[in-house]
Amino acid sequence: MLPSHVRIGYETYKVSPMPKAERDIEGDFTSSSQLIRVRIGGRSPRFIANTLLHEILHGVFYQAGLRDSLSLNHAKEEAIVNCLANGLSQVFRDNPDLAKLFSK
């Protein structure tokens, strides 16, 4: 279900499942190792997709330098990314033909 890689800005990030016992989080984005990990065990496809989008948005923030330029601490970035991921997940779910516009 997960793509093997995601391109964000000028970088390509490997996407992999997060081991179950590793940490008590749903996913993480690590710029230094160019890695996005998402917990998949026992999660619905929609939850997994939302988590992946959430981590991709962290990547967008990193690539665009938004944390520094907006003086965001981790909690503020997390709140913004969470809001955007949840909102965009609903838009994509409610408008399935929307993604087709980006593949042309």
Residue pairs with C-beta under 8 A, 6 or more apart in sequence:
1 40
1 45
1 48
2 15
2 16
2 17
2 38
2 40
2 48
2 52
3 15
4 14
4 15
5 12
5 13
5 14
5 15
6 12
6 13
6 15
6 36
6 52
6 56
6 59
7 13
8 56
8 59
8 60
8 62
8 63
9 59
9 60
9 63
9 64
10 63
11 34
11 59
11 63
12 34
13 29
13 34
13 35
13 36
13 59
14 34
14 35
14 36
15 35
15 36
15 37
15 38
15 52
16 35
16 36
16 37
16 38
17 37
17 38
17 39
17 40
17 41
18 25
18 26
18 27
18 28
18 37
18 38
18 39
18 40
20 39
20 41
25 39
26 38
26 39
26 43
26 47
26 51
26 54
27 36
27 37
27 38
27 39
27 51
27 52
27 54
27 55
28 36
28 37
28 55
29 35
29 36
29 55
29 56
29 58
29 59
29 62
30 36
30 37
31 59
31 62
36 52
36 55
36 56
36 59
37 55
38 48
38 51
38 52
38 55
39 51
40 48
43 51
46 89
46 93
49 89
50 85
50 86
50 89
51 85
53 85
53 88
53 89
54 81
54 82
54 85
57 81
57 84
57 85
58 77
58 81
60 66
61 67
61 72
61 77
61 80
61 81
66 72
66 77
67 77
72 80
91 98
92 98
92 99
